Amino acid sequence: MDPYVNSVPFLAVRCVADTDEHLGACNFEANCVRASRIARDITVALLEELVRKNTK
């Protein structure tokens, strides 16, 4: 599968919202916050690396 939408390259970052300690719907909101932060941190690190490599 080519990672393109409308001829524009894209990357989807997914993060699991359940943990061993906090399973199920009762912890879903808290787990989503943590999963979102992890996905954000990965995305920011990837973008910073791309900028670093393209500014050499």
N, CA, C and O atoms as a Tripos MOL2 file, in Angstrom:
@<TRIPOS>MOLECULE
protein
  224   223    56     0     0
PROTEIN
NO_CHARGES

@<TRIPOS>ATOM
      1 N           0.8410   -1.1810    0.0000 N.3       1 MET1
      2 CA          0.0000    0.0000    0.0000 C.3       1 MET1
      3 C           0.8860    1.2440    0.0000 C.2       1 MET1
      4 O           1.7940    1.3660    0.8220 O.2       1 MET1
      5 N           0.6230    2.1480   -0.9070 N.am      2 ASP2
      6 CA          1.3650    3.3990   -0.9560 C.3       2 ASP2
      7 C           0.8090    4.3700    0.0750 C.2       2 ASP2
      8 O          -0.4050    4.5540    0.1610 O.2       2 ASP2
      9 N           1.6830    4.9930    0.8590 N.am      3 PRO3
     10 CA          1.2070    5.9420    1.8860 C.3       3 PRO3
     11 C           0.9210    7.3190    1.3050 C.2       3 PRO3
     12 O           1.5680    8.3000    1.6730 O.2       3 PRO3
     13 N          -0.0480    7.3940    0.3950 N.am      4 TYR4
     14 CA         -0.4210    8.6600   -0.2310 C.3       4 TYR4
     15 C          -1.9330    8.8450   -0.1830 C.2       4 TYR4
     16 O          -2.6880    7.8830   -0.3230 O.2       4 TYR4
     17 N          -2.3680   10.0750    0.0130 N.am      5 VAL5
     18 CA         -3.7700   10.4580   -0.0910 C.3       5 VAL5
     19 C          -3.7980   11.6850   -0.9850 C.2       5 VAL5
     20 O          -3.1500   12.6880   -0.6850 O.2       5 VAL5
     21 N          -4.5350   11.6140   -2.0660 N.am      6 ASN6
     22 CA         -4.5960   12.7230   -3.0300 C.3       6 ASN6
     23 C          -3.1990   13.1370   -3.4880 C.2       6 ASN6
     24 O          -2.9080   14.3260   -3.6260 O.2       6 ASN6
     25 N          -2.3410   12.1490   -3.7200 N.am      7 SER7
     26 CA         -0.9660   12.3620   -4.1930 C.3       7 SER7
     27 C          -0.0700   13.0840   -3.1850 C.2       7 SER7
     28 O           0.9970   13.5780   -3.5490 O.2       7 SER7
     29 N          -0.4940   13.1470   -1.9310 N.am      8 VAL8
     30 CA          0.2960   13.7770   -0.8760 C.3       8 VAL8
     31 C           0.7330   12.6830    0.1000 C.2       8 VAL8
     32 O          -0.1070   11.9470    0.6180 O.2       8 VAL8
     33 N           2.0550   12.5690    0.3580 N.am      9 PRO9
     34 CA          2.4960   11.5370    1.2980 C.3       9 PRO9
     35 C           1.9650   11.8150    2.7070 C.2       9 PRO9
     36 O           1.8450   12.9690    3.1200 O.2       9 PRO9
     37 N           1.6540   10.7560    3.4280 N.am     10 PHE10
     38 CA          1.1780   10.9290    4.7990 C.3      10 PHE10
     39 C           1.6410    9.7690    5.6570 C.2      10 PHE10
     40 O           2.0230    8.7120    5.1540 O.2      10 PHE10
     41 N           1.6020    9.9850    6.9530 N.am     11 LEU11
     42 CA          1.9470    8.9650    7.9370 C.3      11 LEU11
     43 C           0.8780    8.9880    9.0240 C.2      11 LEU11
     44 O           0.5580   10.0480    9.5610 O.2      11 LEU11
     45 N           0.3360    7.8380    9.3410 N.am     12 ALA12
     46 CA         -0.6420    7.7420   10.4280 C.3      12 ALA12
     47 C           0.0640    7.1820   11.6560 C.2      12 ALA12
     48 O           0.7260    6.1470   11.5810 O.2      12 ALA12
     49 N          -0.0790    7.8660   12.7810 N.am     13 VAL13
     50 CA          0.4940    7.4030   14.0480 C.3      13 VAL13
     51 C          -0.6530    6.9660   14.9350 C.2      13 VAL13
     52 O          -1.5560    7.7470   15.2360 O.2      13 VAL13
     53 N          -0.6060    5.7110   15.3500 N.am     14 ARG14
     54 CA         -1.6590    5.1790   16.2280 C.3      14 ARG14
     55 C          -1.0270    4.7670   17.5390 C.2      14 ARG14
     56 O           0.1360    4.3640   17.5850 O.2      14 ARG14
     57 N          -1.7960    4.8700   18.5910 N.am     15 CYS15
     58 CA         -1.3030    4.4970   19.9140 C.3      15 CYS15
     59 C          -2.4290    3.7640   20.6450 C.2      15 CYS15
     60 O          -3.5800    4.1960   20.6020 O.2      15 CYS15
     61 N          -2.1030    2.6650   21.3090 N.am     16 VAL16
     62 CA         -3.0890    1.8640   22.0330 C.3      16 VAL16
     63 C          -3.4760    2.5960   23.3160 C.2      16 VAL16
     64 O          -2.6150    3.1030   24.0340 O.2      16 VAL16
     65 N          -4.7840    2.6460   23.5980 N.am     17 ALA17
     66 CA         -5.2760    3.3990   24.7500 C.3      17 ALA17
     67 C          -5.4710    2.5480   26.0060 C.2      17 ALA17
     68 O          -5.8580    3.0820   27.0450 O.2      17 ALA17
     69 N          -5.2180    1.2500   25.9390 N.am     18 ASP18
     70 CA         -5.2970    0.4040   27.1320 C.3      18 ASP18
     71 C          -3.8860    0.0940   27.6190 C.2      18 ASP18
     72 O          -2.9500    0.0030   26.8260 O.2      18 ASP18
     73 N          -3.7470   -0.0670   28.9250 N.am     19 THR19
     74 CA         -2.4720   -0.4820   29.5050 C.3      19 THR19
     75 C          -2.7220   -1.7120   30.3640 C.2      19 THR19
     76 O          -3.8720   -2.0510   30.6450 O.2      19 THR19
     77 N          -1.6680   -2.3720   30.7760 N.am     20 ASP20
     78 CA         -1.8260   -3.5350   31.6520 C.3      20 ASP20
     79 C          -2.5030   -3.1640   32.9660 C.2      20 ASP20
     80 O          -3.2740   -3.9470   33.5220 O.2      20 ASP20
     81 N          -2.2060   -1.9620   33.4550 N.am     21 GLU21
     82 CA         -2.7540   -1.5270   34.7440 C.3      21 GLU21
     83 C          -4.1530   -0.9200   34.6390 C.2      21 GLU21
     84 O          -4.9220   -0.9630   35.5990 O.2      21 GLU21
     85 N          -4.4830   -0.3530   33.4710 N.am     22 HIS22
     86 CA         -5.7380    0.3940   33.3240 C.3      22 HIS22
     87 C          -6.4890   -0.0620   32.0700 C.2      22 HIS22
     88 O          -6.4470    0.6000   31.0340 O.2      22 HIS22
     89 N          -7.1570   -1.1710   32.1790 N.am     23 LEU23
     90 CA         -7.9110   -1.7180   31.0570 C.3      23 LEU23
     91 C          -9.3570   -1.2310   31.0830 C.2      23 LEU23
     92 O          -9.8900   -0.8780   32.1350 O.2      23 LEU23
     93 N          -9.9730   -1.2180   29.9190 N.am     24 GLY24
     94 CA        -11.4100   -1.0290   29.8320 C.3      24 GLY24
     95 C         -11.8940    0.3940   29.7480 C.2      24 GLY24
     96 O         -11.1260    1.3540   29.8140 O.2      24 GLY24
     97 N         -13.2190    0.4950   29.5980 N.am     25 ALA25
     98 CA        -13.8790    1.7740   29.3550 C.3      25 ALA25
     99 C         -13.7680    2.7350   30.5340 C.2      25 ALA25
    100 O         -13.7580    3.9490   30.3340 O.2      25 ALA25
    101 N         -13.6860    2.2220   31.7510 N.am     26 CYS26
    102 CA        -13.6520    3.1200   32.9110 C.3      26 CYS26
    103 C         -12.3790    3.9680   32.9380 C.2      26 CYS26
    104 O         -12.3660    5.0270   33.5660 O.2      26 CYS26
    105 N         -11.3260    3.5320   32.2790 N.am     27 ASN27
    106 CA        -10.0740    4.2830   32.2300 C.3      27 ASN27
    107 C          -9.7950    4.8680   30.8510 C.2      27 ASN27
    108 O          -8.7080    5.3880   30.5990 O.2      27 ASN27
    109 N         -10.7730    4.7820   29.9660 N.am     28 PHE28
    110 CA        -10.5460    5.1620   28.5720 C.3      28 PHE28
    111 C         -10.0790    6.6050   28.4190 C.2      28 PHE28
    112 O          -9.1180    6.8590   27.6920 O.2      28 PHE28
    113 N         -10.7250    7.5460   29.0770 N.am     29 GLU29
    114 CA        -10.3680    8.9620   28.9390 C.3      29 GLU29
    115 C          -8.9370    9.2200   29.3920 C.2      29 GLU29
    116 O          -8.1760    9.8840   28.6870 O.2      29 GLU29
    117 N          -8.5640    8.7050   30.5540 N.am     30 ALA30
    118 CA         -7.2010    8.8980   31.0590 C.3      30 ALA30
    119 C          -6.1900    8.2360   30.1350 C.2      30 ALA30
    120 O          -5.1280    8.7990   29.8680 O.2      30 ALA30
    121 N          -6.5140    7.0440   29.6470 N.am     31 ASN31
    122 CA         -5.6110    6.3460   28.7420 C.3      31 ASN31
    123 C          -5.4690    7.0820   27.4150 C.2      31 ASN31
    124 O          -4.3880    7.0860   26.8250 O.2      31 ASN31
    125 N          -6.5480    7.7070   26.9380 N.am     32 CYS32
    126 CA         -6.4830    8.4750   25.6920 C.3      32 CYS32
    127 C          -5.5540    9.6730   25.8370 C.2      32 CYS32
    128 O          -4.8240   10.0090   24.9040 O.2      32 CYS32
    129 N          -5.5770   10.3080   26.9820 N.am     33 VAL33
    130 CA         -4.6860   11.4390   27.2160 C.3      33 VAL33
    131 C          -3.2390   10.9790   27.1110 C.2      33 VAL33
    132 O          -2.4290   11.6190   26.4400 O.2      33 VAL33
    133 N          -2.9120    9.8790   27.7690 N.am     34 ARG34
    134 CA         -1.5390    9.3570   27.7330 C.3      34 ARG34
    135 C          -1.1640    8.9170   26.3240 C.2      34 ARG34
    136 O          -0.0770    9.2340   25.8420 O.2      34 ARG34
    137 N          -2.0590    8.1870   25.6590 N.am     35 ALA35
    138 CA         -1.7880    7.7150   24.3000 C.3      35 ALA35
    139 C          -1.6050    8.8880   23.3490 C.2      35 ALA35
    140 O          -0.7530    8.8380   22.4620 O.2      35 ALA35
    141 N          -2.3890    9.9360   23.5230 N.am     36 SER36
    142 CA         -2.2760   11.1250   22.6660 C.3      36 SER36
    143 C          -0.9380   11.8200   22.8690 C.2      36 SER36
    144 O          -0.3240   12.2840   21.9090 O.2      36 SER36
    145 N          -0.4930   11.8930   24.0990 N.am     37 ARG37
    146 CA          0.8070   12.5140   24.3750 C.3      37 ARG37
    147 C           1.9470   11.7070   23.7610 C.2      37 ARG37
    148 O           2.8960   12.2780   23.2230 O.2      37 ARG37
    149 N           1.8580   10.3930   23.8380 N.am     38 ILE38
    150 CA          2.8810    9.5370   23.2370 C.3      38 ILE38
    151 C           2.9030    9.7420   21.7250 C.2      38 ILE38
    152 O           3.9730    9.9090   21.1380 O.2      38 ILE38
    153 N           1.7280    9.7310   21.0900 N.am     39 ALA39
    154 CA          1.6520    9.9390   19.6440 C.3      39 ALA39
    155 C           2.1810   11.3190   19.2620 C.2      39 ALA39
    156 O           2.8770   11.4630   18.2570 O.2      39 ALA39
    157 N           1.8520   12.3330   20.0620 N.am     40 ARG40
    158 CA          2.3640   13.6900   19.8170 C.3      40 ARG40
    159 C           3.8810   13.7210   19.8920 C.2      40 ARG40
    160 O           4.5390   14.2860   19.0190 O.2      40 ARG40
    161 N           4.4340   13.1150   20.9330 N.am     41 ASP41
    162 CA          5.8840   13.1290   21.1100 C.3      41 ASP41
    163 C           6.5990   12.4190   19.9600 C.2      41 ASP41
    164 O           7.6470   12.8760   19.5020 O.2      41 ASP41
    165 N           6.0380   11.3080   19.4960 N.am     42 ILE42
    166 CA          6.6230   10.5920   18.3640 C.3      42 ILE42
    167 C           6.5620   11.4550   17.1040 C.2      42 ILE42
    168 O           7.5340   11.5340   16.3530 O.2      42 ILE42
    169 N           5.4270   12.0960   16.8790 N.am     43 THR43
    170 CA          5.2570   12.9390   15.6910 C.3      43 THR43
    171 C           6.2250   14.1200   15.7120 C.2      43 THR43
    172 O           6.8560   14.4220   14.6990 O.2      43 THR43
    173 N           6.3450   14.7830   16.8510 N.am     44 VAL44
    174 CA          7.2560   15.9290   16.9730 C.3      44 VAL44
    175 C           8.7000   15.4790   16.7530 C.2      44 VAL44
    176 O           9.4500   16.1410   16.0370 O.2      44 VAL44
    177 N           9.0940   14.3640   17.3600 N.am     45 ALA45
    178 CA         10.4580   13.8620   17.1860 C.3      45 ALA45
    179 C          10.7360   13.5160   15.7210 C.2      45 ALA45
    180 O          11.8200   13.8000   15.2110 O.2      45 ALA45
    181 N           9.7780   12.9170   15.0600 N.am     46 LEU46
    182 CA          9.9420   12.5740   13.6480 C.3      46 LEU46
    183 C          10.0940   13.8370   12.7970 C.2      46 LEU46
    184 O          10.9710   13.9050   11.9360 O.2      46 LEU46
    185 N           9.2420   14.8330   13.0370 N.am     47 LEU47
    186 CA          9.3330   16.0830   12.2800 C.3      47 LEU47
    187 C          10.6600   16.8020   12.5410 C.2      47 LEU47
    188 O          11.2640   17.3470   11.6180 O.2      47 LEU47
    189 N          11.1050   16.8030   13.7830 N.am     48 GLU48
    190 CA         12.3920   17.4290   14.1010 C.3      48 GLU48
    191 C          13.5380   16.7170   13.3880 C.2      48 GLU48
    192 O          14.4650   17.3650   12.9020 O.2      48 GLU48
    193 N          13.4780   15.4110   13.3230 N.am     49 GLU49
    194 CA         14.5060   14.6390   12.6230 C.3      49 GLU49
    195 C          14.4870   14.9380   11.1270 C.2      49 GLU49
    196 O          15.5430   15.0800   10.5110 O.2      49 GLU49
    197 N          13.3030   15.0350   10.5430 N.am     50 LEU50
    198 CA         13.2010   15.3620    9.1280 C.3      50 LEU50
    199 C          13.7650   16.7530    8.8370 C.2      50 LEU50
    200 O          14.4670   16.9410    7.8430 O.2      50 LEU50
    201 N          13.4650   17.7130    9.6870 N.am     51 VAL51
    202 CA         13.9970   19.0660    9.5160 C.3      51 VAL51
    203 C          15.5180   19.0400    9.6480 C.2      51 VAL51
    204 O          16.2230   19.6560    8.8480 O.2      51 VAL51
    205 N          16.0240   18.3280   10.6560 N.am     52 ARG52
    206 CA         17.4640   18.2430   10.8620 C.3      52 ARG52
    207 C          18.1690   17.6550    9.6390 C.2      52 ARG52
    208 O          19.2060   18.1600    9.2100 O.2      52 ARG52
    209 N          17.6020   16.5930    9.0870 N.am     53 LYS53
    210 CA         18.2160   15.9420    7.9300 C.3      53 LYS53
    211 C          18.1360   16.8090    6.6830 C.2      53 LYS53
    212 O          19.0270   16.7540    5.8360 O.2      53 LYS53
    213 N          17.0830   17.6080    6.5560 N.am     54 ASN54
    214 CA         16.9010   18.4270    5.3530 C.3      54 ASN54
    215 C          17.6000   19.7800    5.4400 C.2      54 ASN54
    216 O          17.6150   20.5230    4.4590 O.2      54 ASN54
    217 N          18.1750   20.1130    6.5860 N.am     55 THR55
    218 CA         18.8730   21.3920    6.7210 C.3      55 THR55
    219 C          20.3880   21.2140    6.7600 C.2      55 THR55
    220 O          21.1180   22.1520    7.0810 O.2      55 THR55
    221 N          20.8520   20.0330    6.4390 N.am     56 LYS56
    222 CA         22.3080   19.7760    6.4050 C.3      56 LYS56
    223 C          22.8990   20.3240    5.1450 C.2      56 LYS56
    224 O          24.1060   20.2100    4.9280 O.2      56 LYS56
@<TRIPOS>BOND
     1     1     2 1
     2     2     3 1
     3     3     4 2
     4     3     5 am
     5     5     6 1
     6     6     7 1
     7     7     8 2
     8     7     9 am
     9     9    10 1
    10    10    11 1
    11    11    12 2
    12    11    13 am
    13    13    14 1
    14    14    15 1
    15    15    16 2
    16    15    17 am
    17    17    18 1
    18    18    19 1
    19    19    20 2
    20    19    21 am
    21    21    22 1
    22    22    23 1
    23    23    24 2
    24    23    25 am
    25    25    26 1
    26    26    27 1
    27    27    28 2
    28    27    29 am
    29    29    30 1
    30    30    31 1
    31    31    32 2
    32    31    33 am
    33    33    34 1
    34    34    35 1
    35    35    36 2
    36    35    37 am
    37    37    38 1
    38    38    39 1
    39    39    40 2
    40    39    41 am
    41    41    42 1
    42    42    43 1
    43    43    44 2
    44    43    45 am
    45    45    46 1
    46    46    47 1
    47    47    48 2
    48    47    49 am
    49    49    50 1
    50    50    51 1
    51    51    52 2
    52    51    53 am
    53    53    54 1
    54    54    55 1
    55    55    56 2
    56    55    57 am
    57    57    58 1
    58    58    59 1
    59    59    60 2
    60    59    61 am
    61    61    62 1
    62    62    63 1
    63    63    64 2
    64    63    65 am
    65    65    66 1
    66    66    67 1
    67    67    68 2
    68    67    69 am
    69    69    70 1
    70    70    71 1
    71    71    72 2
    72    71    73 am
    73    73    74 1
    74    74    75 1
    75    75    76 2
    76    75    77 am
    77    77    78 1
    78    78    79 1
    79    79    80 2
    80    79    81 am
    81    81    82 1
    82    82    83 1
    83    83    84 2
    84    83    85 am
    85    85    86 1
    86    86    87 1
    87    87    88 2
    88    87    89 am
    89    89    90 1
    90    90    91 1
    91    91    92 2
    92    91    93 am
    93    93    94 1
    94    94    95 1
    95    95    96 2
    96    95    97 am
    97    97    98 1
    98    98    99 1
    99    99   100 2
   100    99   101 am
   101   101   102 1
   102   102   103 1
   103   103   104 2
   104   103   105 am
   105   105   106 1
   106   106   107 1
   107   107   108 2
   108   107   109 am
   109   109   110 1
   110   110   111 1
   111   111   112 2
   112   111   113 am
   113   113   114 1
   114   114   115 1
   115   115   116 2
   116   115   117 am
   117   117   118 1
   118   118   119 1
   119   119   120 2
   120   119   121 am
   121   121   122 1
   122   122   123 1
   123   123   124 2
   124   123   125 am
   125   125   126 1
   126   126   127 1
   127   127   128 2
   128   127   129 am
   129   129   130 1
   130   130   131 1
   131   131   132 2
   132   131   133 am
   133   133   134 1
   134   134   135 1
   135   135   136 2
   136   135   137 am
   137   137   138 1
   138   138   139 1
   139   139   140 2
   140   139   141 am
   141   141   142 1
   142   142   143 1
   143   143   144 2
   144   143   145 am
   145   145   146 1
   146   146   147 1
   147   147   148 2
   148   147   149 am
   149   149   150 1
   150   150   151 1
   151   151   152 2
   152   151   153 am
   153   153   154 1
   154   154   155 1
   155   155   156 2
   156   155   157 am
   157   157   158 1
   158   158   159 1
   159   159   160 2
   160   159   161 am
   161   161   162 1
   162   162   163 1
   163   163   164 2
   164   163   165 am
   165   165   166 1
   166   166   167 1
   167   167   168 2
   168   167   169 am
   169   169   170 1
   170   170   171 1
   171   171   172 2
   172   171   173 am
   173   173   174 1
   174   174   175 1
   175   175   176 2
   176   175   177 am
   177   177   178 1
   178   178   179 1
   179   179   180 2
   180   179   181 am
   181   181   182 1
   182   182   183 1
   183   183   184 2
   184   183   185 am
   185   185   186 1
   186   186   187 1
   187   187   188 2
   188   187   189 am
   189   189   190 1
   190   190   191 1
   191   191   192 2
   192   191   193 am
   193   193   194 1
   194   194   195 1
   195   195   196 2
   196   195   197 am
   197   197   198 1
   198   198   199 1
   199   199   200 2
   200   199   201 am
   201   201   202 1
   202   202   203 1
   203   203   204 2
   204   203   205 am
   205   205   206 1
   206   206   207 1
   207   207   208 2
   208   207   209 am
   209   209   210 1
   210   210   211 1
   211   211   212 2
   212   211   213 am
   213   213   214 1
   214   214   215 1
   215   215   216 2
   216   215   217 am
   217   217   218 1
   218   218   219 1
   219   219   220 2
   220   219   221 am
   221   221   222 1
   222   222   223 1
   223   223   224 2
@<TRIPOS>SUBSTRUCTURE
     1 MET1         2 RESIDUE 1 A MET
     2 ASP2         6 RESIDUE 1 A ASP
     3 PRO3        10 RESIDUE 1 A PRO
     4 TYR4        14 RESIDUE 1 A TYR
     5 VAL5        18 RESIDUE 1 A VAL
     6 ASN6        22 RESIDUE 1 A ASN
     7 SER7        26 RESIDUE 1 A SER
     8 VAL8        30 RESIDUE 1 A VAL
     9 PRO9        34 RESIDUE 1 A PRO
    10 PHE10       38 RESIDUE 1 A PHE
    11 LEU11       42 RESIDUE 1 A LEU
    12 ALA12       46 RESIDUE 1 A ALA
    13 VAL13       50 RESIDUE 1 A VAL
    14 ARG14       54 RESIDUE 1 A ARG
    15 CYS15       58 RESIDUE 1 A CYS
    16 VAL16       62 RESIDUE 1 A VAL
    17 ALA17       66 RESIDUE 1 A ALA
    18 ASP18       70 RESIDUE 1 A ASP
    19 THR19       74 RESIDUE 1 A THR
    20 ASP20       78 RESIDUE 1 A ASP
    21 GLU21       82 RESIDUE 1 A GLU
    22 HIS22       86 RESIDUE 1 A HIS
    23 LEU23       90 RESIDUE 1 A LEU
    24 GLY24       94 RESIDUE 1 A GLY
    25 ALA25       98 RESIDUE 1 A ALA
    26 CYS26      102 RESIDUE 1 A CYS
    27 ASN27      106 RESIDUE 1 A ASN
    28 PHE28      110 RESIDUE 1 A PHE
    29 GLU29      114 RESIDUE 1 A GLU
    30 ALA30      118 RESIDUE 1 A ALA
    31 ASN31      122 RESIDUE 1 A ASN
    32 CYS32      126 RESIDUE 1 A CYS
    33 VAL33      130 RESIDUE 1 A VAL
    34 ARG34      134 RESIDUE 1 A ARG
    35 ALA35      138 RESIDUE 1 A ALA
    36 SER36      142 RESIDUE 1 A SER
    37 ARG37      146 RESIDUE 1 A ARG
    38 ILE38      150 RESIDUE 1 A ILE
    39 ALA39      154 RESIDUE 1 A ALA
    40 ARG40      158 RESIDUE 1 A ARG
    41 ASP41      162 RESIDUE 1 A ASP
    42 ILE42      166 RESIDUE 1 A ILE
    43 THR43      170 RESIDUE 1 A THR
    44 VAL44      174 RESIDUE 1 A VAL
    45 ALA45      178 RESIDUE 1 A ALA
    46 LEU46      182 RESIDUE 1 A LEU
    47 LEU47      186 RESIDUE 1 A LEU
    48 GLU48      190 RESIDUE 1 A GLU
    49 GLU49      194 RESIDUE 1 A GLU
    50 LEU50      198 RESIDUE 1 A LEU
    51 VAL51      202 RESIDUE 1 A VAL
    52 ARG52      206 RESIDUE 1 A ARG
    53 LYS53      210 RESIDUE 1 A LYS
    54 ASN54      214 RESIDUE 1 A ASN
    55 THR55      218 RESIDUE 1 A THR
    56 LYS56      222 RESIDUE 1 A LYS
